[in-house]
Each structure stands twice: as structure tokens, then as C-alpha cells.
Amino acid sequence: MTSERVDWKESIPFICPTCRASLEKSAAGLSCARCSAVFPEREGVIDLLPARERPARAQRAMEAGLVVSLYESRLWRRNPIVGSAFGLSFEMEQEEILSGLELEGSERVLDLACGSGIYTRPLARQLPRGGAIGLDLSLPMLRHAARRASQEKLRNVEFVHGSAMELPFPASAFDAAVCCGALHIFPDADRALQGLHEVLRPRGRLILAVFRQGPGAYSRFLARARRRLYGVDSFSAEDLGRRLSAAGFERVRVLHARRIWLIISAVRYSGQ
Ligand SMILES: C[S@@+](CC[C@H](N)C(=O)[O-])C[C@H]1O[C@@H](n2cnc3c(N)ncnc32)[C@H](O)[C@@H]1O
């Protein structure tokens, strides 16, 4: 590992999920000088969420070994049938999102709900002088992500066990962020958008990929049923645009809105 890469990791600002004070690197992982909490780093994952409640139904799948190992394969995220339902293949989606971020190469980018790191790793490759931080609720997904990043010899990635509902980073910690395939399963999408607004620097860009709610009464009926049965939401471009504006984002742009998939970009308001 080059010292430049080590410095990059050392420079990531974390805050304590309990008392919100800054965390310091220690031999055990990260520790809080104010409340003395210690957060271990194991198998390449910093655990900022050591204890949590039983996950909701849609989330339980994201913790199952079989789903984790197949997630990036043609049986799941890269499945051509899924691609057809989304109105674009995974490769097209990835191209849309990575180019939409307009990165220069030295940014610090948050991949919120990174799962297996399917976006974190390509992001890291685009950031030779910066790096990508993947945060997720599922430890099995994160361990898998850390293993793959290490196999691919990526030094500028860090994986963090945490929740989108309480991001463990200070204000303006990131130059850009993505949150793909996840806003619709968060318990409170607006709270997640407010958190993203908080941790992005002014004019920092955010890209979201979510389930799209189509027009018409039948689509609304299906959306309500999906929410009730599985806890999975969906958004129209107008609805998500309104939520983004309410959270303090501007320049909302729809990058893709076909079939059941919506990709949208926005920029954090440049004032306060
Ligand atoms: C369908 S996967 C998306 C993974 C990846 N971003 C992608 O585009 O394929 C959804 C991810 O959201 C994570 N997740 C669900 N609720 C979360 C929360 N409250 N905070 C952080 N991650 C969460 C799950 O663990 C899962 O890895």
C-alpha cells in the first residue's frame, strides 16, 4: 500500500453515531474521545453500527449468503430480464451514473447503500487521486464488497457498516454521492435525502436510482400493495424532484425514466 493511499484513508472524517463527536483512528478501529465508544474494523469493514434491530423484510434478503454471492451476477443485478424491466441494461445504467457525476479524479465520493460494492469499485477506479466510501446496513454485503475490492487491489475504498438514517460523517464531508437501488427500501426516504444534503459539500452532485412509479391508477395501486407487502416504495420523477428540492437540492435532472426505473441527478444547493 503506498503512503498516499494510507493518507487518503486517514483523512476520511467520521463522527460518532452515538454522540456525534469526531472519531479518531486507534489500534482497535475508531474511537470516540467524548463518549469513549470504540468501533472495530474487521474483515475490511469499519463497524459503526455494532448493535441493531432485526432487519425489515426487504432488507433480510440483502443479508442472505446466497443473495450476497449472486448479487452482481447475471442472475440478479446484471440479469437481462431485470434490464428489460428497468428499460436499460446494468452496463448502460452504470455508464449513465458514472458519467453523470462528472468526476475529475480527486473527489471523495459516498456510495450510500453500496451493497456488494457494485458501484464503489468502478467509482474508486475513476478516482486516482481521491476515493470512494461505501456505506451499507448489511454486514454480509460489506464483507463481500471489501473482499472484492481487495482482490481487485483497490486501495482507495473504505467500507462502513452504518445506516442511511444516521450518517456517521460531518457536514460537507463528500464532493459527490450516489445512492442506487436503495432509497425505495429506506424506512424514511426524506430523512436519507436530508442526510445526503448534510454530508455533501455545496454544489456537490447526487445521483439516485430508484423504483419508478408509473402514471395511472393501476400503477398507484401496485405501488401501495408493494409498500404494504414488502416495505418497498417507488417514486415518480415529479415526486422525487419535489423531495429533493425540499431537502435542499437544485438543478434536478432526469437521466432515465422508463418502465420501472428512474435515475435522477441533483446538485446540493450552493448556499446554506
Ligand atoms: C438492492 S441493494 C443496492 C446495492 C447497490 N447500491 C446497487 O445499486 O446494486 C440495496 C442495499 O441497501 C441497503 N440498505 C437498506 N436499508 C439501508 C439503510 N437504512 N442504510 C444503509 N443501507 C441500507 C441494503 O443492505 C442493500 O445492500
The ligand as an SDF file (V2000), in Angstrom:
LIG
                    3D

 27 29  0  0  0  0  0  0  0  0999 V2000
  -30.6890   -3.5240   -3.8560 C   0  0  0  0  0  0  0  0  0  0  0  0
  -29.2640   -3.1800   -2.8910 S   0  0  0  0  0  0  0  0  0  0  0  0
  -28.4550   -1.9110   -3.8530 C   0  0  0  0  0  0  0  0  0  0  0  0
  -26.9650   -2.1380   -3.9040 C   0  0  0  0  0  0  0  0  0  0  0  0
  -26.2230   -1.2600   -4.9000 C   0  0  0  0  0  0  0  0  0  0  0  0
  -26.2440    0.1290   -4.4930 N   0  0  0  0  0  0  0  0  0  0  0  0
  -26.7640   -1.3910   -6.2890 C   0  0  0  0  0  0  0  0  0  0  0  0
  -27.0090   -0.3770   -6.9480 O   0  0  0  0  0  0  0  0  0  0  0  0
  -26.9040   -2.5090   -6.7740 O   0  0  0  0  0  0  0  0  0  0  0  0
  -29.9610   -2.2350   -1.5590 C   0  0  0  0  0  0  0  0  0  0  0  0
  -28.9510   -2.0330   -0.4260 C   0  0  0  0  0  0  0  0  0  0  0  0
  -29.4980   -1.1010    0.5010 O   0  0  0  0  0  0  0  0  0  0  0  0
  -29.0180   -1.4610    1.7830 C   0  0  0  0  0  0  0  0  0  0  0  0
  -29.8270   -0.7760    2.8090 N   0  0  0  0  0  0  0  0  0  0  0  0
  -31.1200   -0.9670    3.1070 C   0  0  0  0  0  0  0  0  0  0  0  0
  -31.5160   -0.1260    4.0890 N   0  0  0  0  0  0  0  0  0  0  0  0
  -30.4290    0.6250    4.4120 C   0  0  0  0  0  0  0  0  0  0  0  0
  -30.1790    1.6810    5.3490 C   0  0  0  0  0  0  0  0  0  0  0  0
  -31.1320    2.1440    6.1660 N   0  0  0  0  0  0  0  0  0  0  0  0
  -28.9480    2.2140    5.4030 N   0  0  0  0  0  0  0  0  0  0  0  0
  -27.9590    1.7680    4.5910 C   0  0  0  0  0  0  0  0  0  0  0  0
  -28.1320    0.7760    3.6830 N   0  0  0  0  0  0  0  0  0  0  0  0
  -29.3450    0.2110    3.5850 C   0  0  0  0  0  0  0  0  0  0  0  0
  -29.1450   -2.9680    1.7580 C   0  0  0  0  0  0  0  0  0  0  0  0
  -28.3810   -3.5950    2.7550 O   0  0  0  0  0  0  0  0  0  0  0  0
  -28.6830   -3.3030    0.3570 C   0  0  0  0  0  0  0  0  0  0  0  0
  -27.3180   -3.6290    0.3150 O   0  0  0  0  0  0  0  0  0  0  0  0
  1  2  1  0
  2  3  1  0
  2 10  1  0
  3  4  1  0
  4  5  1  0
  5  6  1  0
  5  7  1  0
  7  8  2  0
  7  9  1  0
 10 11  1  0
 11 12  1  0
 11 26  1  0
 12 13  1  0
 13 14  1  0
 13 24  1  0
 14 15  1  0
 14 23  1  0
 15 16  2  0
 16 17  1  0
 17 18  1  0
 17 23  2  0
 18 19  1  0
 18 20  2  0
 20 21  1  0
 21 22  2  0
 22 23  1  0
 24 25  1  0
 24 26  1  0
 26 27  1  0
M  CHG  2   2   1   9  -1
M  END
$$$$
